[in-house]
Amino acid sequence: MEINYYKEEDIMHIVISKGPERGSAEINPNITLELDENREIIGIEILEASKFIRDSILESAQAKLMNMDYKFASS
């Protein structure tokens, strides 16, 4: 796997496997999957990557903290 980040454009491109791209599928306005001839994912393009990563980490951390609060409250 290879990860490239283009700071000026704030785009992250993840190469999962090498090969020609034969199609793509937009899974949300900022994330596009690159597909090969068998419709297998060979790459992922993330626009506004810094915001996406920040939000993903914050959501994950918030969920963990909420779970921890519940455990402390029920002890």
Backbone bond lengths (Angstrom), bond angles and torsions (degrees), N, CA, C in turn:
res aa  C-N    CA-C-N  psi(-1)  N-CA   C-N-CA  omega(-1)  CA-C   N-CA-C  phi
1 M - - - 1.438 - - 1.528 107.78 -
2 E 1.322 114.42 146.85 1.465 121.10 -179.18 1.526 107.94 -134.60
3 I 1.329 116.28 135.56 1.461 120.57 179.39 1.521 108.40 -121.53
4 N 1.324 115.30 127.37 1.460 121.30 177.30 1.519 108.39 -120.74
5 Y 1.342 115.46 137.76 1.458 120.24 177.31 1.519 108.38 -124.44
6 Y 1.317 115.14 129.00 1.454 122.37 -179.94 1.521 107.46 -109.12
7 K 1.333 115.05 97.63 1.455 121.94 -171.24 1.526 113.11 -60.03
8 E 1.323 117.48 -44.32 1.470 121.01 -178.11 1.528 111.86 -57.00
9 E 1.329 116.75 -40.38 1.464 121.68 -178.18 1.527 112.47 -94.82
10 D 1.341 116.99 -11.64 1.468 123.74 -175.27 1.531 110.97 56.72
11 I 1.337 114.05 49.59 1.465 121.57 179.93 1.529 109.03 -119.82
12 M 1.326 115.69 132.99 1.456 121.22 173.24 1.520 107.78 -109.74
13 H 1.312 115.13 133.94 1.456 120.58 177.12 1.518 108.16 -122.80
14 I 1.319 115.88 122.26 1.462 121.71 -179.67 1.522 107.77 -109.61
15 V 1.319 115.73 120.42 1.465 121.56 177.18 1.521 106.83 -96.92
16 I 1.314 116.45 116.31 1.466 121.26 179.58 1.520 110.38 -89.30
17 S 1.320 116.18 -42.47 1.464 120.47 174.91 1.522 108.98 -150.63
18 K 1.311 114.39 151.93 1.468 120.34 -179.11 1.523 109.13 -79.15
19 G 1.278 115.40 151.53 1.455 120.63 177.86 1.503 110.11 146.18
20 P 1.322 115.44 164.11 1.461 118.89 -178.09 1.531 112.27 -71.40
21 E 1.313 114.87 137.97 1.457 120.67 175.84 1.528 108.53 -80.08
22 R 1.323 116.37 129.43 1.467 121.61 -179.20 1.517 112.82 -113.17
23 G 1.324 115.77 -5.83 1.460 119.33 179.34 1.509 109.84 -178.31
24 S 1.316 115.07 177.92 1.457 119.76 178.91 1.524 109.26 -149.85
25 A 1.320 114.88 161.70 1.468 120.99 178.51 1.522 107.29 -141.31
26 E 1.318 115.57 122.88 1.460 120.45 178.03 1.524 107.69 -85.36
27 I 1.341 116.82 119.10 1.465 118.70 -178.86 1.518 112.20 -96.97
28 N 1.313 116.88 -16.45 1.457 122.81 166.15 1.522 106.09 -160.83
29 P 1.321 119.04 172.70 1.470 118.44 -173.68 1.529 115.49 -57.04
30 N 1.323 118.60 -21.79 1.458 120.44 -177.42 1.522 115.01 -113.96
31 I 1.328 117.74 2.65 1.470 119.71 -178.87 1.528 109.66 -128.76
32 T 1.329 113.97 124.60 1.461 120.53 178.78 1.520 109.46 -123.38
33 L 1.317 116.21 131.06 1.464 122.32 175.30 1.518 108.24 -92.07
34 E 1.310 116.81 135.28 1.459 122.18 175.59 1.521 107.43 -99.89
35 L 1.321 116.40 131.44 1.465 121.84 -172.67 1.528 111.59 -117.78
36 D 1.338 115.56 149.23 1.463 119.82 174.51 1.530 109.56 -92.34
37 E 1.293 116.35 -170.68 1.472 121.17 -177.03 1.527 113.10 -64.32
38 N 1.336 117.65 -22.51 1.467 121.87 177.79 1.527 112.75 -94.76
39 R 1.335 115.89 9.08 1.461 123.59 -177.79 1.528 112.08 64.13
40 E 1.339 115.91 27.01 1.461 122.52 173.40 1.526 107.29 -87.34
41 I 1.314 116.60 145.87 1.458 120.61 179.86 1.529 109.21 -75.53
42 I 1.338 115.65 124.42 1.460 120.42 177.73 1.527 111.53 -114.14
43 G 1.334 116.48 -12.80 1.451 119.30 -179.75 1.521 110.99 -163.13
44 I 1.323 114.49 161.18 1.461 121.42 178.08 1.525 107.52 -136.39
45 E 1.319 116.00 130.99 1.458 121.19 175.87 1.521 108.33 -113.83
46 I 1.336 116.04 127.88 1.459 120.92 -179.10 1.523 108.41 -120.57
47 L 1.331 115.87 115.86 1.454 121.86 174.86 1.518 108.16 -85.20
48 E 1.329 116.74 154.77 1.470 121.55 -175.47 1.533 109.77 49.88
49 A 1.329 114.96 47.93 1.459 122.21 -172.45 1.523 113.57 -59.59
50 S 1.324 117.79 -40.69 1.469 119.04 -177.92 1.524 111.00 -63.08
51 K 1.322 116.97 -39.90 1.469 120.84 177.93 1.533 110.29 -67.36
52 F 1.321 116.94 -42.57 1.463 121.41 -179.88 1.529 110.88 -60.83
53 I 1.329 116.64 -46.79 1.464 120.34 -178.88 1.524 110.36 -66.30
54 R 1.329 116.69 -45.66 1.471 120.37 178.69 1.526 110.51 -57.13
55 D 1.331 116.65 -49.74 1.466 120.84 -178.30 1.521 111.52 -63.58
56 S 1.321 117.53 -39.79 1.469 121.24 179.43 1.521 111.24 -63.92
57 I 1.324 116.60 -43.35 1.460 120.55 179.59 1.524 110.13 -66.69
58 L 1.333 116.80 -44.18 1.461 119.97 179.22 1.522 112.04 -61.76
59 E 1.321 117.58 -42.77 1.468 120.92 178.49 1.518 110.82 -62.18
60 S 1.325 116.79 -43.96 1.455 121.32 -179.76 1.527 110.74 -64.88
61 A 1.319 115.64 -44.88 1.462 119.77 179.69 1.524 110.66 -64.33
62 Q 1.334 117.08 -42.10 1.462 120.90 179.84 1.528 110.52 -61.84
63 A 1.330 116.95 -42.22 1.466 120.71 178.72 1.533 110.58 -63.11
64 K 1.327 117.35 -41.73 1.467 121.12 178.23 1.528 110.29 -63.27
65 L 1.344 116.33 -44.62 1.461 119.92 -179.32 1.525 111.41 -63.67
66 M 1.334 116.61 -40.01 1.464 119.69 178.73 1.521 110.21 -63.19
67 N 1.323 116.95 -39.55 1.456 121.72 178.41 1.523 110.30 -66.26
68 M 1.329 116.76 -39.72 1.463 120.72 179.19 1.531 110.15 -66.55
69 D 1.343 117.16 -41.71 1.461 120.90 178.39 1.518 110.39 -59.27
70 Y 1.321 116.39 -41.04 1.451 121.12 -179.89 1.532 110.00 -63.01
71 K 1.336 116.25 -43.90 1.465 120.07 -179.94 1.512 111.31 -63.69
72 F 1.348 117.08 -41.02 1.470 120.22 178.62 1.527 111.26 -66.45
73 A 1.324 116.82 -39.73 1.457 121.06 -177.80 1.541 111.13 -68.42
74 S 1.342 116.27 -32.71 1.462 119.25 -175.75 1.529 112.13 -89.85
75 S 1.326 118.48 -1.85 1.479 121.28 179.67 1.506 111.86 -78.20
